[in-house]
Structure formats: structure tokens, C-alpha cells
Amino acid sequence: MGRQKKENIRNLQCMGRPAVQHRILLQPDDSLQILAPVEADVGFYTCNASNALGSDSVSIAVTLAGKPLIKASRAIVINTDLPAVTADIGSTVKTIQGANVTIICQVAGVPEAEIAWLKDQIQLGPPHHLHDGSLLIADASLSDQGSYSCKAVNLRGEVTESTQLMILDPPRPLLHLEDLTTMLLVREPGITSVMTSPSGTRLSLNPGSSVLIGCPVDGHPAPNITWFYAGQPISIEHHILAAGQILQILNITDGYQGEFSCLAQNEAGSLMQKTSLIIQEYWWSVDKMMACSASCGNRGVQLPRLRCLLDGTEVNVSLCKEKPKPILQPIACNRRDCPSRWMVTSWSLCTQSCGGGVQTRRVMCQRLTAAGSSTPMSNDSCAQVAKRPVDTQSCNRQPCVEWVASSWGQCNGPCIGPRLAVQHRKIFCQTKDGTSVSSDQCSALPRPLSTQNCWTELCGVHWRVSLWTVCTATCGNYGFQSRRVECVHVHTNKPVQDLYCSWRPRPSNWQRCNITPCENMECRDTTRYCEKVKQLKLCQLTQFKSRCCGTCGKA
């Protein structure tokens, strides 16, 4: 339909209202009269009738001799459950698979126009056409999606209107899981994975492990997926992968135990799938009895064996440290009189620390009763059970040893400082009769020193200083005096290298002197080097001119 004709479609109520224009009149019998029609009056006119029981409408085209006119709609028609849907050309149709879609193309024009249907610019054959020029798409499928155009042609021209058909496929469980399973394996190889389903799945996990949860769904358009935990949306976006199809959870804790679900939604509908994560817990198991602590008497007890289990498998007990330990009650066992047996006391101290000594103990024949008392028995009753233990034994039979040191050797060394000369001696281990033995046998004894500092004549040095020289100036800031500083031997008084005295602070060998102002003094030399200053022509410099005022003034 041309743009001008689109603008001229009229929708008038047959209710006796006044005419919209002076040439378009509503008659008393509810008919509509157009006086002297012009191009601007071309269009479709609709009469709507309604009462308490309902309403109805009918449209009629008003046209002049010219190119055809197509009644077009700009509505969006969405069908998600009906087996058939009808829409005017120009609208957008979204419908489910299997529906019968009828597109109405109402054409008016003088002379009468011929109608042709095209899909994506390719002309369709007659089987699709209905008797009134409409188009029927039976049992619509995804392959029927596209743009359907109605072209009306007569001798005066042609006009085309189009409808976009979209086939909706509501979210449904994905039957072929290979792609999603492969995606899970590639994403995090070795991590446990589980798929959701409409009826729900279950997965048991160990604390601290990780899991990938897949949401296997399909649909058209591709459904948007939202994840929920315990009915609440999950907002941790960096854990949602593969356009929402995979939920990754790292380091599983008790806080993640429960139902996870994914909601898939598109224009055709929605689908909820779910899975439940069961976080297995570490727990203490009390089973089996440990061996009795005694075979007889009154002290035998047994304790149940305590184990840490995860899914029925024993694990390290440290993993159960957060779980309260069950209270273990000891159970009395083997509470009966013991047979007669030899009882011994502890050995006494050895009579010698080395070289061979003796130690003793008491040996008695007794019987421990179930009441906990010890009853003396004859030696014969114990001898029938076991041989009498000895009551005397030798001890500390190792030879007596000591450290022995040789005389100190010669004192030598660089002697830069009083403690850097040393002397040595040999230390060895020997028995009391003078036999040398391994040093290991004396290791328990304090070992004498084998090295010590010593003093020699070379160490007797000191700094010697001479008298200060005469000050180079009688006033001013430039006077100084010096002295001789040398390292000499205490006894010979002969100089030696300075390094032998370096362990003591070295006295200064120069200092400033006569530091008093010279301004009020008469013009005279204040240093004895003024002749040299004059020869070197340094009198022009202020510092020399002031100190050699007398000499520099004799120009």
C-alpha cells in the first residue's frame, strides 16, 4: 500500500456520530456517504458494532482507478498455545511449532489486481494460496521462518507488504548432551560435574572440592538462563560460564548444600531444571575395642577405637578436628588374679662411675590380685613359671679416662693489637694408666682450651708525638701548626710501621692556631711565607694580601 493510502485508512463508528469531514456523511440509517471522492479518501473504512452481548466489525476498501491498495497491520501477534493463528499482512507473527499460520492480504483496486506471494524474495507456488488471496502455512516449523510478502499488481502499478514470521520453540531439556559434556570437560578437566533435569538430580561431594553444574536446555530463540540457589537468584557472575549454561562452584562448603536450579526462558515459555548437592561431612566413628591394657590384676581397661570417616572411608583424624569428639568410656577387662611372678625393684646406683662397679636390686615372688593388692608368694611358685631374675650386676665397666694437655707452644702472630698473638697446645684423651684412646670416650668431660691469646715484645708499641711547630700566623683564620706522629717500640724506642699501632687512636699531627681577628693591627705580615707570596704574584688575592700586608704593600 502506498504511503498516502496508508495514512487514509479510516476507522469510523456506526453510532450516529457527526461526519468527520463535510464530504463524508453518516446517514440516519448508519450508512456512510462520501461526496465527490478524491485521492485523499482512498483507504479502508471499518464499521464497528457492539451491544451488551458483544461486538463485530467489517471493513470495506474505497479506491479510485489506480495502483492497488493493500490493507496492512503493524501489530505484533504472539501465539504460544493455539493450534492456529491468523494475522493481517504487515504484522509480525511469533508462533509455536506445528501451528497453522494464515496471513490475510486484503487488496482493493481498479482495475482488479493480481496477488503473488513471496518468501524471502522468492515466489511461492499455488499450494500455499487460499481462495481469498490469503496465505496458509500449515504445520509451521523452524524452516518456515522468514519474511513473507504479498505483492498486488494491476495495469496502474504494484504495491508490496511483508510479514515477518518467527517460529517459537519453548525451552525443553536437551536430549543430546555431547556438546555440553565436552564443554564441561574442556572447561575444567578433572572437576566433578553434574547435569540438571526437570525431575532433579543429586550429587554427593566432599568438602573443599569443586563442581561444574550444567543446564542442558534448547529452544528458539535461545533461552536466557538464570541460576538459583535455595530459590534465590545467584549473582556471582564470574562463576556463570558458557552463556549461562554452566555454573562453576569452587571450594564447596556446607553453605552450598541444597538445591541449585536453572530457569530457561524465551518468548515461547520457560523451563526449570534442578539438582541437589549433598556435602558429605567428616564424622567420628566409635567402633572396635582396643586391646586390654593388662592381662590380669585390677587395672585392665579397654577403650573403643576412634576413627575419622568420610563417606564410610577412614581419613586422617585432623580432618575431624572441627567435630566434637564423642565421650569414650573405658571398660574394665581382664580383672582377675595374676599368676605368681617375680617382682623386681629398680637397680641401685653404680658403685663406680668408671672402671667397673656393682649395682643391686631386690627380687621377690608376688601375686597381684583382682582387688589390686600384692600377696607375697614362695620362691618355688615363681620358679615354676620363670627363672629367678639376677639381683646383682656389674656396671660402668668402661675405663676411666681424662683430657691431657701438652705445654703451650711459641707465642706468635701479627700482633696488631694486644690480643692477636696466639699460642697453641695439643689436647688428647687417655686412660688413667696413660693409654691414648679415642676423643669420643672423653666427650662427656669438659675439654681444655687448645688455643689462647698471648703477648710478645712485638706487641709493646705506642704512638710517639713531637712538640708543635711555631704557628704559621699570628692572627686571622689561616694559622696552623704541626707535629710529628710515629709508631715506636716501647723498649727500643725505634719506629715501626704505623699498622702495628692501628689498634689505638692515632693522635692528630696538625691543628689551627692564633685564630684572632687582625683588623685592628697595623699593616704587617702575619705569616712567614710572604716573600713566596710576593714572588708568586699572589698579592692580588684578598686572603694573601691581608696576611702579607707589609710585604705586599712594598710594591
Helices and strands as residue ranges (DSSP letters): H 3-6, E 10-13, E 24-26, E 32-34, G 39-41, E 43-51, E 54-62, E 69-71, E 76-79, E 84-88, E 92-96, E 100-104, E 106-108, E 114-119, E 122-123, G 126-128, E 135-137, G 142-144, E 146-154, E 157-173, H 178-187, E 192-195, E 201-205, E 211-214, E 217-220, E 224-229, E 232-233, G 237-239, E 240-241, G 242-244, E 246-249, G 254-256, E 258-266, E 269-279, E 282-289, E 301-302, E 304-310, E 313-315, G 317-320, E 331-332, E 341-344, E 357-360, E 363-368, E 374-376, H 379-383, E 392-395, E 401-405, E 421-424, E 427-431, G 439-442, E 451-454, G 457-459, E 461-465, E 480-482, E 485-489, G 498-501, E 510-512, H 530-535, H 542-547, H 549-553
